[in-house]
Amino acid sequence: MMKMRLSALAFAALAIYGLGTIPGMAASPAGRYCGEMISDGDYRDVETILNVDKAGHINGTYEAGDSAGRLVGKLAEKDDGTGTSRSLIWTDKYGTGRLDLHFSDDYKQFSGRWGASKDGRFDAVSHSWTGGACGAN
């Protein structure tokens, strides 16, 4: 009977500890973001899906409308980043470039700027790219 009580107490302590860590675990750039980006001189709807690997690096994909239909691309973190400001490399059928993202403290939205690259050199990031939790009002 004593073992059963100790087991129940240990389980309760783990449950309480676990519940206390959930908000910290939720604060991550991983998620699905819906927003807009400037492409071909127009605002385009864009869906950005970000993942975080075990080392904390961001990678992901994006889809946007474009003059030829759908644009699909990949994202990978450029440098080892931490915190709410990150620099990523985008790659799609048009080439590659840099995307600088600045997340809100709760990671529910971001604002960003992107630029292309030419001859292995990154252009200035001057085009907007935004995202917020998809389905949020």
C-alpha atoms as one frame of an Amber mdcrd trajectory, in Angstrom:
protein
   0.000   0.000   0.000   2.888   2.352   0.833   4.463   1.742  -2.597   1.164
   2.629  -4.232   0.950   5.934  -2.319   4.560   6.807  -3.158   3.944   6.004
  -6.819   0.830   8.182  -6.848   2.741  11.018  -5.161   5.616  10.710  -7.645
   3.168  10.713 -10.565   1.417  13.804  -9.196   4.750  15.611  -8.769   5.744
  14.804 -12.350   2.371  15.959 -13.656   2.625  19.268 -11.794   6.228  19.788
 -12.915   5.275  18.932 -16.499   2.378  21.379 -16.495   4.708  24.077 -15.268
   7.044  23.603 -18.238   4.435  23.618 -21.014   4.450  27.422 -21.565   8.245
  27.409 -21.931   8.059  24.594 -24.427   5.413  26.393 -26.466   7.666  29.414
 -27.049   9.288  28.219 -30.252   9.424  29.399 -33.869   8.116  25.996 -35.002
   4.677  26.297 -36.545   2.490  27.207 -39.500   2.307  30.912 -40.327   0.003
  32.632 -42.825   0.897  36.062 -44.139   2.041  38.098 -47.103   5.230  38.650
 -49.022   6.152  41.026 -51.800   7.038  39.112 -54.964   7.038  40.374 -58.553
   6.173  43.815 -57.130   2.854  42.596 -55.664   1.694  41.378 -52.280   1.221
  37.601 -52.363  -0.349  35.315 -49.771   2.310  33.049 -48.306   2.175  30.066
 -45.969   5.413  29.497 -44.079   5.961  26.257 -42.176   8.898  26.257 -39.772
  10.486  23.392 -37.867  13.228  23.399 -35.254  15.740  20.547 -35.159  17.312
  19.084 -32.007  20.167  21.595 -32.194  17.702  24.509 -32.309  18.189  25.372
 -36.008  15.182  26.450 -38.073  14.286  24.843 -41.370  11.055  24.717 -43.304
   9.082  25.383 -46.437   6.885  28.063 -47.940   4.180  28.273 -50.568   2.955
  31.418 -52.263   0.962  32.402 -55.282   2.946  33.694 -58.212   2.357  34.742
 -61.812   3.069  31.171 -62.971   0.823  29.447 -60.383   2.247  28.241 -57.076
   5.700  28.966 -55.804   7.163  26.351 -53.448  10.448  26.850 -51.652  12.674
  25.675 -48.822  14.131  27.532 -45.843  17.221  26.756 -43.759  18.868  28.765
 -41.001  21.946  30.597 -42.296  23.883  30.824 -39.041  23.505  29.382 -35.582
  20.737  31.559 -34.219  18.966  31.939 -30.945  16.223  34.182 -29.726  13.600
  36.021 -31.710  15.771  37.323 -34.584  16.912  34.735 -37.121  18.511  34.723
 -40.567  17.460  32.035 -43.051  18.340  31.086 -46.609  15.420  30.642 -49.020
  15.646  28.494 -52.154  13.042  28.123 -54.917  12.753  27.949 -58.715  13.933
  31.563 -59.011  17.158  31.091 -57.063  18.272  31.685 -53.511  18.602  34.539
 -51.052  18.433  35.661 -47.440  15.381  36.083 -45.216  15.715  37.911 -41.897
  12.867  37.144 -39.485  11.940  38.957 -36.274   9.470  36.998 -34.133   7.203
  38.324 -31.412   8.229  37.201 -27.919   5.606  34.428 -27.972   6.534  33.325
 -31.527   2.944  33.736 -32.718   3.943  36.118 -35.512   6.927  37.460 -37.382
   7.895  40.296 -39.656  10.698  39.822 -42.086  12.632  41.170 -45.021  14.060
  39.151 -47.865  16.484  39.679 -50.713  17.949  37.593 -53.519  21.537  36.686
 -54.245  23.672  37.171 -57.314  27.026  35.554 -58.038  27.130  34.118 -54.513
  26.574  37.490 -52.811  23.405  38.333 -50.929  21.515  41.458 -51.956  20.104
  43.754 -49.292  16.957  42.402 -47.650  14.373  44.902 -48.835  11.126  43.028
 -49.564   8.594  42.331 -46.805   7.511  38.855 -45.630   5.074  38.523 -42.714
   3.413  35.667 -40.887   1.013  35.019 -38.068  -0.663  31.934 -36.652  -2.897
  30.565 -39.401  -6.561  30.825 -38.535  -5.996  33.495 -35.858  -8.438  36.386
 -35.835
